[in-house]
Amino acid sequence: MDDQPPAPLSAPSRGREIGDQPTRPPFSPAAEPQPPERSPPGEPRSGLRSALWLLLVLAIVAGGAAWLVLRAGQQPARTARFQSSGPMPVGTARVEKGDMPITLGALGTVTPLATVTLKTQIAGQLIEIGFQEGQMVKKGDFLAQIDPRPYQVALAQAQGQLARNQAVLKNAELDLARYRTLVAQNSLARQTLDTQAALVEQNRGTVQSDQAQVDTQKLNLTYARIVAPIGGRVGLRQIDLGNYVQASDPNGLVVISQLQPISVIFTLAEDNLRAVLRRMNAGARLAAIAFDRTGTTQLASGTLETVDNQIDTSTGTVKLRAIFANAEQILFPNQFVNIQLLVETLTDATLVPIAAIQRGAPGTFVYQVKPDETVAVQKVTVGPGDNQRIVITKGLEPGDRIVIDGADRLKDGAKVRLTGGGPPPAATTPATIPAPGAEPGEAPAPAGDRPRGQGRRRSAE
């Protein structure tokens, strides 16, 4: 066993174990050189990965810095409206004196002063119709005829019964006169006279009853000829010729609506009632103007007739009735209209275009143009207004020039260049009283007519 060679070592363990020396050949006296130590296979790959991550982070940081620099370079261009090198072009107008009508607006419903459903008061066959659908009729005009023959026969019978009982009454009265003479001569008993007197009264009652029957049949003949109880417009016919009609028919023959004059019932808030009653109690006739549903086309003009006697607690409103002559028959029953009720007119009021009014941190203000062609913020107090003009109660004087176009690009003390001017346009609709709790003159102009810069909330810089 001692002569057996030793077992060879495995490749991984060769040269790896500490203290293990390689086997020298017996013929080489010199020691074999030590091979160099090798690095683990994963170390170079890990260093390259770290370098790549570092480069990626540096690229992200560089991109963010470039974006910030680019944004900082674009920022002055976005705020350049206050850094213009030259004067700002603006449109201006003069403050003027004028009259401003003060009105209350409301939604109303056209309501006829009288609407009649024409019904027959007797039964019979409809033998004639004397109207056309949609026709305008006057009071007393013939409309329909019911067969009168049954009532003519009944009238003749009642008249005959009346004539018979009148003869009986006359004979009883003659007998009564004879009995009185005989009683005065003591030739007839008093009881017979009293009986005859009672008989006369009985016959008189019968004659009165017969006369009532005659009058009833005459009245029926009158009812057989149907006439218009009011003047107005005839609606659609509810029954055709030849039908048997009677008083219990639910729809009647036709409906007549009075159109001239006609009324509009509308509502106002209870807070506005005081101004209306104050003017009515002073004897004023308040004018009312009816516009179409869009509020742009005037339909008719009239006057306020009356105010209801109570306020609706569920809505806080009160009903009013205005009367319109409606000569052209433009107003139609149950039509929805917009009512402008003229309460009063402010005379010699200070007026400016509503486009000049700005609202911001100082409150309500305008840009006033100074003689050196700079603008200054001028606080104002506004009153009632319409969709074009507004009343200024404090802050401006007639003749002052104010900015009406381009105000959104201005600040206090800015240099301007006047591109237009002149008096404010005339009002096309009356002014309105502000709603309770709203600032006077708060009613905005229509979207299509609002000047540039109007209605934006900004602060005066």
VOTINU-627948 format. One record per residue: y, z, x of N, C-alpha, C in turn. Coordinates in pm, whole numbers, padded with zeros to 5 digits, always signed. Atoms other than C-alpha are relative to their C-alpha. Example, Ala and Ser with C-alpha at 12.3 -4.5 7.8 and 13.67 -1.06 7.14 Angstrom:
# VOTINU-627948
-00119+00000+00089-00450+00780+01230+00120+00000+00090;-00119-00006-00082-00106+00714+01367+00109+00073-00077;
***
This chain:
# VOTINU-627948
-00121+00000+00081+00000+00000+00000+00126+00000+00084;-00117-00006-00084+00233+00065+00292+00037-00137+00053;-00030+00133-00051+00202-00297+00404+00060-00091-00104;-00053+00083+00112+00324-00430+00057+00151-00008+00008;-00148+00010-00008+00690-00570+00061+00065+00062-00123;-00069-00064+00114+00948-00395-00160+00039-00102-00105;-00038+00089+00114+01040-00537-00509+00143-00045+00015;-00138+00050-00013+01350-00764-00505+00092+00057-00109;-00099-00053+00095+01668-00634-00675+00052-00112-00091;-00058+00099+00094+01820-00809-00985+00137-00042+00047;-00128+00055-00046+02130-01028-00938+00118+00087-00035;-00119-00080+00029+02377-00803-01126+00007+00124+00083;-00005-00126-00073+02275-00495-00935+00015-00020+00148;-00008+00027-00143+02279-00670-00600+00145+00005+00043;-00136-00014-00049+02587-00567-00406+00090+00076-00092;-00085-00070+00097+02716-00363-00709-00012+00150+00015;+00020-00144-00006+02564-00024-00656+00063+00054+00127;-00064-00064-00114+02753+00215-00428-00107+00045+00099;+00094-00040-00105+02570+00272-00095-00115-00092+00020;+00111+00095-00014+02337-00016-00147+00041-00107+00100;-00028+00098-00102+02337-00237+00165-00100-00111-00010;+00093+00111+00003+02191-00581+00176-00100+00008+00114;+00109-00001-00100+01869-00631+00372+00031-00097+00112;-00028+00085-00115+01922-00766+00718-00131-00062+00050;+00119+00057-00063+01683-01003+00881-00031+00073+00129;+00034-00076-00119+01496-00844+01166+00049-00062+00130;-00040+00064-00124+01613-01100+01412+00149+00004+00021;-00147-00001-00017+02002-01050+01346+00045+00141+00027;-00047-00134-00028+02145-00750+01522+00134+00032-00062;-00138-00025+00056+02496-00794+01373-00009+00027-00150;-00004-00033+00145+02585-00655+01034+00057-00116-00080;-00046+00108+00090+02627-00904+00747+00134+00037-00062;-00133-00035+00058+03000-00924+00624-00007+00029-00151;-00007-00042+00142+03085-00758+00281+00069-00107-00081;-00070+00101+00084+03165-01018+00007+00119+00062-00072;-00120-00056+00069+03514-00979-00164-00031+00039-00144;+00020-00051+00139+03532-00780-00493+00065-00095-00099;-00048+00096+00103+03578-01010-00802+00063+00075-00117;-00070-00062+00117+03819-00930-01092-00080-00022-00127;+00071+00018+00128+03685-00881-01443+00043-00130-00065;-00035+00132+00057+03673-01212-01635+00108+00005-00106;-00101-00004+00110+03914-01091-01924+00139+00026+00045;-00134-00040-00038+04218-00987-01718+00100-00115+00003;-00099+00110-00002+04393-01331-01658+00034-00047-00140;-00027+00045+00136+04362-01432-02028+00092+00097-00074;-00086-00098+00067+04525-01106-02150+00144-00011+00048;-00136+00016-00050+04832-01158-01929+00068-00122-00057;-00058+00121+00058+04887-01511-02057+00039+00021-00146;-00033-00028+00140+04879-01390-02419+00127+00083-00011;-00121-00082+00005+05144-01127-02350+00124-00083+00030;-00115+00086-00032+05371-01388-02192+00039-00089-00116;-00029+00084+00117+05339-01612-02499+00072+00079-00108;-00067-00083+00102+05435-01329-02738+00145+00030+00040;-00136-00029-00047+05738-01246-02522+00090-00122-00021;-00079+00121+00022+05856-01608-02535+00033-00022-00147;-00024+00016+00143+05816-01615-02916+00109+00093-00050;-00104-00096+00041+06026-01300-02963+00136-00044+00050;-00129+00046-00053+06298-01439-02735+00052-00120-00079;-00045+00116+00080+06305-01763-02937+00055+00043-00135;-00051-00049+00130+06347-01572-03267+00136+00063+00016;-00130-00065-00024+06630-01363-03125+00107-00104+00026;-00099+00103-00030+06804-01672-02989+00038-00078-00125;-00032+00070+00125+06774-01849-03327+00089+00082-00092;-00086-00086+00083+06921-01551-03516+00142+00007+00051;-00135-00004-00056+07213-01530-03274+00075-00131-00026;-00066+00129+00028+07283-01901-03318+00042-00011-00145;-00036+00005+00142+07278-01866-03698+00123+00085-00030;-00117-00087+00020+07525-01576-03685+00126-00065+00052;-00118+00067-00055+07758-01774-03462+00045-00113-00091;-00034+00110+00091+07739-02073-03697+00064+00051-00129;-00058-00058+00122+07810-01856-04002+00139+00052+00025;-00134-00050-00033+08104-01691-03830+00098-00114+00014;-00088+00115-00013+08242-02036-03755+00037-00061-00133;-00029+00056+00132+08219-02140-04123+00078+00096-00088;-00065-00098+00086+08369-01819-04269+00148-00028-00022;-00142+00028+00027+08738-01912-04220+00021-00115-00095;-00018+00113+00091+08684-02240-04408-00014+00043-00144;+00019-00042+00137+08567-02048-04718+00120+00079-00052;-00117-00077+00043+08879-01830-04730+00129-00069+00038;-00118+00071-00049+09117-02101-04627+00105-00020-00107;-00101+00024+00103+09292-02109-04966+00120+00091+00018;-00112-00089-00026+09507-01814-04855+00056-00022+00142;-00045+00023-00135+09556-01961-04505+00055-00141+00016;-00053+00136-00006+09709-02295-04593+00126-00002+00085;-00116+00010-00087+09964-02410-04346+00124-00043-00075;-00115+00049+00074+10191-02565-04614+00013+00068-00135;-00019-00061+00133+10331-02466-04957-00108-00045-00097;+00099+00029+00103+10090-02449-05248+00064-00079-00114;-00055+00072+00116+10152-02714-05520-00038+00073-00129;+00024-00072+00124+10188-02542-05858+00079-00066-00112;-00073+00042+00119+10290-02630-06214+00075+00118-00059;-00084-00109+00050+10569-02424-06369+00055-00032-00137;-00067+00015+00130+10748-02367-06699+00109+00105-00009;-00111-00092+00022+11061-02193-06820-00032+00097-00113;+00008-00097+00108+11067-01877-07029+00106-00036-00104;-00092+00043+00105+11225-01958-07367+00007+00102-00112;-00015-00075+00125+11351-01795-07684-00046-00087-00115;+00046+00076+00115+11193-01897-08012-00058+00091-00107;+00060-00073+00111+11027-01795-08337-00152-00005+00013;+00146-00009-00008+10666-01678-08341-00054+00052-00133;+00062-00048+00125+10482-01663-08677-00118+00092+00032;+00108-00096-00018+10246-01365-08700-00094-00012-00119;+00097+00022+00106+09928-01430-08898-00123+00086+00022;+00131-00064-00003+09598-01268-08979-00104-00105-00035;+00106+00097+00024+09285-01482-08958-00121+00065-00067;+00118-00052+00071+08984-01439-09186-00083-00116-00050;+00092+00098+00058+08682-01625-09318-00008+00025-00150;-00002-00015+00145+08696-01691-09692-00094-00097-00069;+00084+00083+00085+08500-01848-09976+00083-00049-00117;-00073+00057+00113+08654-02084-10230-00069+00043-00129;+00054-00056+00124+08609-01926-10574+00085-00048-00117;-00079+00043+00116+08715-02086-10906+00054+00120-00078;-00055-00106+00084+08940-01879-11128-00081+00016-00128;+00085-00007+00119+08705-01960-11418-00116-00097+00016;+00121+00083+00002+08349-02094-11436-00073+00028-00131;+00058-00014+00133+08193-02157-11780-00129-00080-00008;+00125+00069+00033+07833-02237-11863+00003-00031-00149;-00019+00042+00138+07867-02436-12184-00132+00008-00075;+00120-00016+00081+07610-02327-12443+00034-00023-00147;-00019+00016+00144+07564-02409-12809-00010+00135-00070;+00004-00123+00078+07624-02135-13065-00083-00016-00128;+00087+00024+00114+07405-02296-13330-00119-00083+00047;+00119+00079-00032+07065-02462-13331+00009-00136-00068;+00000+00132+00059+07024-02832-13389-00030-00106+00104;+00029+00112-00088+06959-03172-13241+00128-00055+00061;-00115+00055-00071+07198-03307-12978+00005-00151-00027;-00007+00140+00041+07313-03642-13117+00108-00078+00073;-00105+00072-00070+07613-03725-12897+00047+00081+00120;-00055-00061-00121+07739-03652-12544+00128-00073+00034;-00132+00061-00018+08107-03713-12480+00060+00018+00138;-00054-00018-00135+08143-03655-12103-00088-00071+00101;+00071+00054-00115+08042-03804-11771-00013+00111+00106;+00020-00101-00104+07899-03592-11491+00106-00015+00108;-00107+00002-00100+08173-03494-11246+00137-00031-00056;-00128+00035+00062+08450-03576-11494+00093+00120-00004;-00102-00103+00020+08773-03379-11503+00039+00001-00147;-00031-00013+00143+08835-03249-11856+00111+00103-00018;-00103-00095+00039+09114-03061-12027-00053+00091-00111;+00040-00091+00105+09088-02770-12262+00009-00068-00136;+00003+00059+00132+08985-02891-12610-00060-00139-00004;+00061+00134-00001+08832-03224-12497-00141+00005-00059;+00133+00009+00061+08522-03333-12691-00106-00019+00107;+00107+00008-00098+08198-03281-12496-00134-00038-00061;+00132+00027+00057+07897-03290-12731+00004+00023-00151;+00009-00013+00145+07794-03314-13099-00143+00033-00038;+00130-00039+00056+07507-03135-13272-00006-00050-00144;+00018+00054+00135+07367-03279-13595+00059+00096-00103;-00066-00093+00091+07600-03132-13863-00057-00001-00142;+00043+00015+00139+07408-03236-14178-00062+00127-00059;+00052-00123+00061+07208-02915-14229+00109+00099-00036;-00107-00096+00026+07527-02714-14210+00096-00052-00108;-00079+00054+00111+07711-02949-14446-00067+00031-00134;+00074-00035+00123+07437-02894-14706+00016+00148-00031;-00014-00144+00022+07454-02519-14657+00141+00034-00046;-00137-00024+00044+07832-02533-14700+00016-00036-00147;-00010+00039+00141+07802-02720-15029-00068+00102-00091;+00070-00100+00080+07552-02465-15157+00082+00128-00010;-00081-00121+00003+07776-02176-15062+00123-00020-00087;-00117+00027+00085+08075-02338-15230-00038+00003-00148;+00044-00006+00139+07876-02385-15553-00024+00142-00047;+00022-00139+00037+07766-02023-15556+00132+00073-00015;-00132-00064+00011+08125-01919-15500+00068-00038-00131;-00064+00043+00125+08251-02127-15793-00063+00069-00120;+00068-00068+00111+07987-01978-16028+00046+00146-00010;-00036-00142+00005+08069-01619-15936+00148+00020-00027;-00142-00010+00036+08440-01684-15960+00019-00009-00152;-00008+00011+00147+08388-01792-16324-00046+00127-00068;+00047-00127+00056+08186-01479-16396+00105+00108+00015;-00105-00100-00023+08461-01267-16245+00116-00020-00096;-00112+00026+00090+08727-01438-16453-00030+00045-00142;+00039-00043+00134+08533-01376-16777-00001+00153-00010;+00002-00147+00002+08484-01010-16683+00141+00055-00003;-00139-00047+00001+08855-00970-16619+00064-00017-00139;-00052+00018+00137+08937-01116-16967-00055+00106-00093;+00058-00106+00084+08696-00874-17133+00065+00134+00029;-00064-00127-00036+08852-00586-16944+00138+00012-00065;-00133-00004+00064+09197-00681-17075-00012+00028-00151;+00019-00026+00142+09065-00688-17439-00038+00145-00025;+00045-00139+00019+08892-00351-17397+00114+00098+00016;-00114-00091-00017+09212-00190-17280+00087+00002-00128;-00079+00005+00126+09392-00309-17596-00069+00078-00112;+00074-00070+00103+09117-00178-17820-00002+00151+00022;-00001-00145-00028+09108+00157-17644+00135+00058-00034;-00134-00049+00035+09483+00187-17691+00015+00017-00151;-00006-00012+00147+09425+00138-18070-00109+00093-00053;+00111-00090+00037+09138+00389-18072-00109-00075-00076;+00102+00080+00068+08912+00103-18178-00125-00018+00088;+00111+00017-00092+08677+00119-17876-00015+00127+00084;+00026-00121-00076+08512+00397-17686+00050-00018+00145;-00052+00000-00138+08657+00489-17349-00109-00037+00100;+00111+00029-00091+08316+00459-17183-00022-00149+00016;+00018+00145-00007+08290+00089-17265+00105-00063+00090;-00106+00052-00088+08626+00029-17097-00032+00027+00146;+00031-00033-00140+08513+00207-16781-00116-00086+00053;+00113+00084-00042+08188+00012-16770+00047-00142+00031;-00050+00135-00023+08374-00316-16800+00084-00007+00128;-00080-00002-00123+08615-00215-16520-00091-00002+00123;+00094+00001-00111+08320-00146-16289-00065-00137+00017;+00059+00132-00006+08165-00481-16377+00095-00101+00065;-00100+00089-00061+08489-00657-16278+00003+00017+00152;-00001-00025-00145+08489-00490-15938-00127-00053+00066;+00125+00053-00053+08124-00585-15888+00007-00150+00017;-00012+00145-00009+08199-00947-15960+00098-00043+00110;-00093+00031-00108+08492-00941-15722-00070+00009+00136;+00076-00010-00124+08260-00822-15443-00092-00118+00021;+00089+00117-00011+08018-01102-15519+00079-00124+00041;-00083+00115-00036+08297-01356-15499+00041+00006+00147;-00037-00013-00142+08409-01216-15159-00118-00035+00092;+00119+00034-00078+08052-01244-15030-00024-00150+00001;+00017+00145+00005+08030-01602-15149+00104-00072+00086;-00105+00061-00083+08359-01679-14980-00035+00011+00149;+00043-00017-00140+08221-01539-14654-00108-00101+00037;+00104+00099-00026+07919-01767-14683+00061-00139+00021;-00068+00129-00017+08149-02065-14727+00066-00008+00136;-00067-00001-00130+08349-01964-14421-00100-00011+00115;+00103+00008-00104+08029-01920-14219-00048-00143+00020;+00048+00138-00013+07910-02270-14295+00109-00091+00058;-00109+00077-00060+08253-02410-14211+00007+00025+00151;-00001-00033-00143+08239-02226-13878-00116-00069+00073;+00113+00068-00061+07894-02369-13808+00028-00148+00022;-00038+00141-00017+08030-02715-13865+00097-00016+00118;-00090+00004-00116+08302-02635-13612-00080+00012+00129;+00085-00016-00118+08038-02517-13362-00085-00123+00028;+00080+00121-00021+07846-02838-13415+00074-00102+00086;-00081+00087-00087+08131-03020-13239+00045+00085+00118;-00025-00083-00119+08143-02876-12885+00115-00060+00080;-00117+00042-00077+08474-02895-12697+00010+00087+00125;-00016-00072-00127+08582-02780-12349+00082+00126-00023;-00077-00123+00016+08688-02414-12350+00108+00017+00107;-00099-00006-00108+08878-02457-12018+00013-00139+00059;-00013+00123-00075+09009-02738-11806-00067+00013+00136;+00067-00005-00129+08812-02825-11497-00091-00119+00022;+00093+00106-00037+08539-03033-11342-00135+00027-00064;+00131-00011+00064+08218-03099-11535-00108-00023+00105;+00110+00014-00094+07899-03051-11338-00108-00094-00051;+00113+00084+00040+07558-03211-11376-00052+00044-00138;+00051-00027+00135+07418-03238-11731-00135+00072+00009;+00121-00080-00002+07147-02981-11800-00100-00039-00109;+00089+00039+00110+07000-03140-12115+00036-00141-00044;-00019+00140+00035+06958-03494-12240+00021-00017-00150;-00025+00035+00139+07054-03662-12564-00131-00001-00079;+00116-00001+00089+06815-03608-12854-00080+00128+00003;+00074-00126-00007+06688-03264-12749+00050+00097-00105;-00036-00107+00093+06684-02970-12984+00054+00117+00082;-00065-00106-00076+06925-02708-12854+00018+00121-00090;-00023-00125+00072+06973-02346-12948+00070+00098+00093;-00083-00092-00076+07180-02050-12839-00077+00074+00109;+00081-00074-00098+06891-01893-12643-00036-00081+00124;+00029+00081-00118+06867-02181-12395+00067+00061+00123;-00059-00070-00115+06918-02025-12046+00098-00085+00080;-00083+00084-00087+07077-02324-11870+00122-00058-00069;-00112+00057+00071+07313-02439-12143+00003-00151+00010;-00016+00145-00003+07446-02791-12166+00056-00050+00132;-00067+00043-00121+07671-02816-11859+00086+00117+00049;-00087-00103-00059+07883-02601-11625+00135-00063+00032;-00136+00045-00027+08261-02639-11603+00065+00100+00095;-00068-00084-00098+08453-02505-11302+00147-00040+00009;-00143+00027-00010+08829-02475-11290+00036-00023+00147;-00036+00036-00137+08964-02645-10977+00150+00001+00025;-00145+00005-00015+09340-02651-11042+00066+00099-00096;+00007-00047-00139+09449-02395-10947-00136+00061+00032;+00125-00059-00046+09169-02245-10742+00035+00111+00098;-00028-00115-00087+09140-01928-10536-00097+00003+00117;+00085-00029-00116+08995-01821-10201-00005+00151+00017;+00019-00143-00023+08851-01473-10160-00040+00020+00146;+00027-00027-00141+08858-01343-09802+00016+00149+00026;-00002-00143-00035+08832-01009-09624+00085+00021+00125;-00075-00043-00116+09055-00828-09378-00044+00141+00039;+00031-00135-00045+08993-00521-09167+00099+00099-00060;-00084-00100+00065+09128-00203-09319+00121+00037+00086;-00114-00032-00086+09353-00150-09014+00115-00098-00019;-00106+00099+00023+09546-00468-09103+00057+00007-00141;-00044-00006+00139+09590-00369-09467+00141+00055-00012;-00133-00063+00010+09901-00160-09401+00111-00103+00015;-00104+00100-00020+10101-00455-09269+00014-00092-00121;-00003+00088+00117+10005-00668-09570+00065+00071-00119;-00056-00073+00115+10083-00401-09830+00149+00029+00019;-00143-00025-00024+10416-00322-09663+00083-00121-00040;-00074+00120+00036+10525-00683-09707-00008-00027-00150;+00013+00024+00144+10388-00711-10062+00084+00097-00080;-00080-00100+00071+10555-00388-10174+00149-00028+00013;-00140+00038-00016+10882-00527-10040+00036-00124-00082;-00026+00116+00086+10847-00820-10282-00023-00134+00066;+00020+00127-00070+10746-01085-10028-00123-00071-00054;+00112+00084+00037+10518-01373-10123-00060-00054+00129;+00060+00036-00128+10283-01408-09825-00070-00136-00012;+00060+00134-00001+10185-01765-09743-00139+00006+00060;+00138+00010-00050+09818-01846-09691-00033-00147+00021;+00037+00137-00035+09688-02161-09522-00151-00005+00018;+00146+00017-00009+09328-02280-09559-00031-00112+00099;+00049+00097-00096+09160-02458-09266-00149-00023-00023;+00142+00028+00014+08820-02618-09247-00084+00097+00083;+00091-00092-00067+08513-02450-09096+00031+00010+00150;-00031-00001-00142+08617-02549-08742+00135+00062+00031;-00131-00059-00021+08967-02410-08791+00103-00094+00059;-00091+00098-00059+09136-02733-08676+00074-00085-00102;-00061+00087+00101+09214-02927-08996+00050+00084-00117;-00057-00072+00112+09450-02783-09256-00039-00068-00130;+00046+00054+00127+09315-02826-09608+00103+00019-00111;-00094-00028+00109+09568-02661-09839+00083+00122+00037;-00086-00116-00020+09848-02407-09853+00025+00065-00135;-00021-00076+00124+09903-02133-10111+00065+00132+00030;-00061-00132-00014+10011-01773-10156-00103+00108-00030;+00086-00115+00026+09845-01434-10155+00028+00051-00142;-00016-00042+00139+09783-01326-10516-00016+00150-00017;+00026-00143+00023+09634-00977-10502-00093+00053+00106;+00089-00073-00090+09443-00718-10301-00093+00085-00086;+00098-00080+00074+09127-00546-10422+00042+00147+00000;-00041-00139+00017+09151-00183-10532-00083+00099+00080;+00078-00092-00081+08900-00039-10283-00049-00071+00126;+00050+00048-00129+08768-00077-09927-00151+00012+00001;+00145-00003-00013+08406-00163-09863-00037+00093+00116;+00031-00099-00104+08275+00141-09675-00107-00048+00098;+00105+00047-00090+07980-00049-09527+00053-00092+00109;-00056+00093-00098+08200-00304-09345+00140+00038+00045;-00136-00037-00036+08543-00138-09334+00101-00110-00026;-00088+00111+00033+08705-00442-09494+00042+00009-00147;-00050+00006+00137+08901-00512-09811+00012-00147-00040;-00005+00137+00050+08893-00826-10029+00141-00034-00047;-00128+00052+00046+09202-01037-10099-00024-00135-00065;+00010+00129+00069+09256-01337-10327+00130-00078+00020;-00113+00090-00015+09486-01627-10243-00016-00116-00098;+00000+00106+00100+09582-01895-10497+00053-00129+00063;-00037+00132-00051+09602-02268-10411+00010-00097-00117;-00016+00098+00108+09732-02546-10637-00113-00103+00002;+00113+00093-00016+09460-02778-10501+00023-00131-00075;-00035+00123+00071+09638-03087-10627-00091-00116+00040;+00086+00109-00045+09418-03316-10417-00148+00035-00011;+00138-00044+00022+09100-03122-10504-00082+00000+00129;+00071-00009-00128+09011-03072-10138-00086+00125+00005;+00077-00124+00003+08898-02715-10194-00105-00010-00109;+00114+00014+00091+08558-02700-10361-00068+00134-00015;+00063-00131+00021+08377-02402-10516-00110+00029+00101;+00098-00052-00096+08168-02196-10270+00015-00061+00139;-00027+00055-00133+08320-02379-09971+00049+00110+00093;-00046-00096-00100+08367-02173-09653+00122-00057+00070;-00124+00042-00063+08719-02194-09511+00052+00114+00088;-00071-00096-00083+08929-02021-09247+00141+00018-00057;-00130-00030+00059+09238-01848-09386+00091+00058+00107;-00106-00057-00082+09557-01787-09190+00107+00056-00094;-00096-00068+00088+09769-01530-09375+00125+00033+00080;-00127-00023-00070+10132-01536-09261+00060+00133-00046;-00053-00132+00034+10250-01174-09251+00150+00004+00019;-00144+00004-00027+10591-01219-09088+00025-00094+00116;-00039+00088-00109+10782-01423-08830+00094+00075+00093;-00089-00060-00100+10929-01282-08509+00105-00103+00041;-00110+00091-00034+11269-01443-08452+00058+00037+00136;-00061-00018-00132+11435-01490-08111-00092+00079+00094;+00095-00066-00088+11121-01378-07930-00005-00074+00134;+00017+00058-00133+11065-01436-07556-00140-00058+00009;+00128+00070+00007+10789-01696-07531-00033-00065+00134;+00050+00067-00120+10578-01821-07239-00132-00067-00036;+00135+00057+00022+10272-02048-07222-00107+00103+00033;+00105-00099-00022+09956-01843-07246-00073-00023+00132;+00063+00028-00129+09831-02016-06928+00064+00078+00112;-00067-00074-00107+10083-01814-06728-00049+00143+00013;+00041-00139+00000+09927-01479-06814-00120+00019+00091;+00108-00036-00090+09710-01330-06539-00034+00148-00021;+00044-00139+00013+09508-01008-06543-00079+00038+00123;+00067-00045-00121+09397-00812-06242+00033+00145+00027;-00025-00139-00039+09455-00492-06044+00136+00051-00045;-00129-00052+00048+09828-00471-06130+00008+00013-00151;-00005+00002+00145+09745-00512-06499+00024-00142-00049;-00038+00132+00050+09893-00800-06697+00126-00044+00073;-00112+00043-00083+10125-01007-06480+00011-00152-00005;-00021+00144-00020+10267-01352-06411+00052-00019+00142;-00062+00037-00127+10369-01531-06093+00136-00061-00031;-00135+00047+00023+10746-01569-06105+00050-00073+00123;-00050+00082-00109+10904-01842-05893+00143+00044+00033;-00131-00043-00047+11199-01721-05686+00082-00122+00045;-00085+00114-00044+11498-01938-05579-00041-00059+00133;+00042+00053-00130+11354-01970-05227-00137-00064-00006;+00128+00066+00022+11040-02130-05376-00117+00082+00054;+00113-00090-00020+10819-01830-05321-00032+00066-00134;+00040-00064+00126+10627-01646-05592-00011+00150+00021;+00011-00145+00000+10630-01278-05679-00077+00043-00123;+00076-00055+00112+10396-01078-05897+00095+00078-00090;-00087-00065+00097+10584-00974-06211-00083+00057-00114;+00074-00062+00109+10420-00723-06446+00073-00023-00132;-00059+00028+00131+10475-00803-06814-00077+00076-00107;+00062-00056+00121+10402-00654-07155-00004-00110-00104;+00017+00112+00091+10263-00906-07400-00011+00051-00144;+00012-00026+00143+10277-00918-07780-00094-00098-00064;+00087+00098+00068+10118-01146-08038+00014-00137+00062;-00002+00136-00053+10031-01501-07941-00097-00088-00075;+00094+00095+00056+09847-01814-08043-00077-00064+00114;+00080+00063-00104+09631-02057-07848+00082-00076+00102;-00085+00068-00097+09932-02198-07661+00111+00088+00054;-00112-00082-00043+10216-01945-07649-00029+00146-00029;+00015-00142+00018+10248-01569-07628+00136+00066+00014;-00126-00072-00001+10530-01322-07683+00000+00099+00116;-00020-00097-00108+10661-01124-07384+00104+00100-00048;-00092-00104+00047+10816-00796-07490+00073+00070+00114;-00063-00069-00113+10901-00669-07140-00043-00068+00129;+00033+00050-00133+10922-00808-06788+00063-00133+00035;-00058+00130-00027+11082-01154-06823+00123-00021-00086;-00121+00039+00073+11409-01305-06936-00001-00151-00021;-00008+00144+00023+11481-01647-07087+00061-00071+00120;-00047+00075-00115+11530-01905-06814-00081+00023+00126;+00084-00023-00117+11289-01750-06562-00106-00108+00010;+00103+00100-00023+11048-01995-06404-00129+00070+00042;+00129-00063-00026+10681-01899-06400-00105-00106+00028;+00108+00091-00035+10360-02056-06270-00098-00008-00116;+00099+00019+00107+10128-02205-06532-00123-00076+00047;+00115+00074-00052+09896-02413-06311-00010+00025+00150;+00022-00028-00141+09742-02328-05972+00017+00145+00037;-00021-00142-00031+09782-01950-06003-00119+00062+00072;+00117-00059-00064+09428-01890-05877+00005-00014+00152;-00011+00019-00145+09536-02000-05527+00117+00076+00060;-00123-00065-00045+09841-01776-05503-00021+00146+00032;-00010-00143-00023+09927-01434-05375+00148+00035+00003;-00139-00045+00003+10243-01227-05376+00072-00047+00127;-00078+00048-00112+10507-01391-05154-00040-00136+00052;+00046+00130-00049+10324-01723-05117+00108-00106-00019;-00091+00113+00009+10528-02036-05052-00061-00105-00092;+00052+00096+00096+10495-02295-05332+00084-00126+00002;-00068+00128+00019+10588-02653-05402-00013-00038-00147;+00000+00024+00144+10688-02730-05762-00039-00144-00028;+00046+00134+00037+10501-03023-05911+00030-00035-00144;-00029+00028+00141+10608-02993-06275+00070+00119-00061;-00070-00108+00069+10807-02785-06517+00044-00046-00135;-00049+00034+00132+10977-02783-06848-00032+00110-00098;+00022-00102+00101+10966-02589-07170-00146+00009-00038;+00138-00014+00046+10637-02452-07299-00024-00082-00124;+00028+00084+00116+10465-02669-07560+00014+00078-00129;-00017-00063+00131+10530-02602-07926-00134+00046-00052;+00124-00056+00054+10275-02388-08105-00050-00087-00114;+00060+00079+00107+10033-02575-08329-00060+00089-00109;+00053-00093+00100+09892-02268-08504+00078+00129+00008;-00075-00124-00003+10059-01943-08605-00067+00103+00089;+00053-00108-00083+10021-01634-08392-00086+00091-00083;+00091-00092+00067+09760-01377-08474+00028+00141+00043;-00010-00141-00032+09782-01002-08493-00125+00043+00073;+00120-00037-00075+09548-00853-08230-00091+00089-00083;+00098-00085+00066+09229-00690-08350+00021+00144+00043;-00016-00140-00035+09228-00307-08357-00074+00032+00129;+00061-00039-00127+09164-00171-08008+00011-00104+00108;-00012+00106-00100+09233-00503-07833+00143-00006+00049;-00133+00015-00056+09527-00577-07609+00075-00110-00072;-00075+00104+00069+09808-00773-07781-00004-00129+00079;+00005+00130-00063+09785-01142-07714-00129-00030+00070;+00127+00017-00069+09422-01117-07605-00076-00123-00047;+00074+00115+00053+09311-01413-07822+00005-00115+00098;+00000+00105-00100+09199-01683-07574+00022-00136-00061;-00013+00139+00044+09275-02051-07594-00137-00063-00007;+00128+00071+00002+08996-02294-07679-00040-00044+00139;+00051+00029-00134+08775-02376-07384+00051-00133+00052;-00045+00131-00046+08883-02738-07376+00146-00006+00034;-00143+00002-00023+09255-02651-07370+00044+00102+00102;-00039-00107-00091+09247-02365-07119+00043-00059+00133;-00045+00056-00127+09456-02452-06808-00083+00052+00117;+00076-00039-00118+09311-02429-06460+00043+00136+00049;-00030-00135-00049+09289-02073-06335+00018+00100-00110;-00022-00094+00110+09338-01921-06684-00128+00072-00033;+00114-00078+00047+09106-01645-06790-00081+00061+00112;+00076-00063-00107+08984-01544-06444+00060+00136+00031;-00046-00135-00033+09005-01179-06353+00014+00009+00151;-00024-00006-00145+09163-01138-06009+00102+00107+00027;-00105-00092-00041+09387-00905-05818+00109-00078+00073;-00112+00067-00068+09730-01007-05693+00005+00049+00143;+00003-00038-00142+09714-01011-05315+00138-00021+00061;
***
